[in-house]
Amino acid sequence: MAIARATIKGHVVIPAELRKKYKIKKGSRVSICEGEGGIIIIKPLPEDPIGYAKGMLKGDTSLLKALLKDRREEARRG
């Protein structure tokens, strides 16, 4: 856990060791999530979200197979 102080404008400095660890640099985007009782997480966003997501579903064909099976059954019923 790290502690930071907010400025009058609401800016909060992420400690240097955490910026290095999560590759956060000038211009990096982060998501800020809230939960019960306050802000619970600041998470760095990927610089290239499309490239980051590429291959996430690779090899997972179960959903596609189920959809195709359902469509074939529908076609048989006419």
One Martini backbone bead per residue (centre of mass of N, CA, C, O) as a GRO file, in nm:
protein
   78
    1MET     BB    1   0.098   0.035   0.020
    2ALA     BB    2   0.015   0.372  -0.063
    3ILE     BB    3   0.075   0.721   0.001
    4ALA     BB    4  -0.112   1.014  -0.085
    5ARG     BB    5  -0.151   1.354  -0.195
    6ALA     BB    6  -0.377   1.599  -0.245
    7THR     BB    7  -0.455   1.855  -0.425
    8ILE     BB    8  -0.655   2.124  -0.484
    9LYS     BB    9  -0.717   1.976  -0.782
   10GLY     BB   10  -0.688   1.646  -0.725
   11HIS     BB   11  -0.407   1.559  -0.739
   12VAL     BB   12  -0.223   1.246  -0.772
   13VAL     BB   13   0.066   1.085  -0.677
   14ILE     BB   14   0.237   0.829  -0.808
   15PRO     BB   15   0.460   0.639  -0.713
   16ALA     BB   16   0.749   0.559  -0.870
   17GLU     BB   17   0.750   0.247  -0.826
   18LEU     BB   18   0.464   0.211  -0.956
   19ARG     BB   19   0.516   0.340  -1.231
   20LYS     BB   20   0.734   0.139  -1.314
   21LYS     BB   21   0.586  -0.132  -1.271
   22TYR     BB   22   0.323  -0.013  -1.466
   23LYS     BB   23   0.412   0.181  -1.695
   24ILE     BB   24   0.382   0.487  -1.601
   25LYS     BB   25   0.342   0.779  -1.795
   26LYS     BB   26   0.326   1.037  -1.967
   27GLY     BB   27  -0.016   1.005  -2.078
   28SER     BB   28  -0.127   0.793  -1.927
   29ARG     BB   29  -0.389   0.572  -1.877
   30VAL     BB   30  -0.653   0.549  -1.626
   31SER     BB   31  -0.849   0.370  -1.407
   32ILE     BB   32  -1.127   0.459  -1.189
   33CYS     BB   33  -1.246   0.290  -0.904
   34GLU     BB   34  -1.542   0.222  -0.723
   35GLY     BB   35  -1.665   0.159  -0.392
   36GLU     BB   36  -1.702   0.086  -0.090
   37GLY     BB   37  -1.601   0.397   0.051
   38GLY     BB   38  -1.449   0.434  -0.242
   39ILE     BB   39  -1.154   0.424  -0.378
   40ILE     BB   40  -0.996   0.109  -0.496
   41ILE     BB   41  -0.877   0.172  -0.801
   42ILE     BB   42  -0.580   0.201  -1.008
   43LYS     BB   43  -0.564   0.139  -1.363
   44PRO     BB   44  -0.387   0.064  -1.620
   45LEU     BB   45  -0.397   0.129  -1.956
   46PRO     BB   46  -0.362   0.037  -2.258
   47GLU     BB   47  -0.225   0.179  -2.535
   48ASP     BB   48  -0.333  -0.089  -2.706
   49PRO     BB   49  -0.633  -0.235  -2.690
   50ILE     BB   50  -0.634  -0.416  -2.942
   51GLY     BB   51  -0.361  -0.556  -2.902
   52TYR     BB   52  -0.425  -0.660  -2.616
   53ALA     BB   53  -0.689  -0.838  -2.715
   54LYS     BB   54  -0.535  -1.006  -2.891
   55GLY     BB   55  -0.616  -1.352  -2.844
   56MET     BB   56  -0.818  -1.398  -2.600
   57LEU     BB   57  -1.011  -1.620  -2.775
   58LYS     BB   58  -0.816  -1.823  -2.837
   59GLY     BB   59  -0.956  -2.152  -2.857
   60ASP     BB   60  -1.259  -2.047  -2.801
   61THR     BB   61  -1.528  -2.248  -2.945
   62SER     BB   62  -1.785  -2.311  -2.774
   63LEU     BB   63  -1.973  -2.078  -2.854
   64LEU     BB   64  -1.977  -2.130  -3.156
   65LYS     BB   65  -2.079  -2.421  -3.148
   66ALA     BB   66  -2.347  -2.359  -3.005
   67LEU     BB   67  -2.458  -2.169  -3.221
   68LEU     BB   68  -2.451  -2.365  -3.462
   69LYS     BB   69  -2.631  -2.581  -3.337
   70ASP     BB   70  -2.879  -2.400  -3.299
   71ARG     BB   71  -2.914  -2.326  -3.601
   72ARG     BB   72  -2.959  -2.615  -3.706
   73GLU     BB   73  -3.212  -2.674  -3.537
   74GLU     BB   74  -3.380  -2.443  -3.650
   75ALA     BB   75  -3.371  -2.534  -3.950
   76ARG     BB   76  -3.514  -2.808  -3.906
   77ARG     BB   77  -3.785  -2.683  -3.796
   78GLY     BB   78  -3.852  -2.420  -3.994
   0.00000   0.00000   0.00000
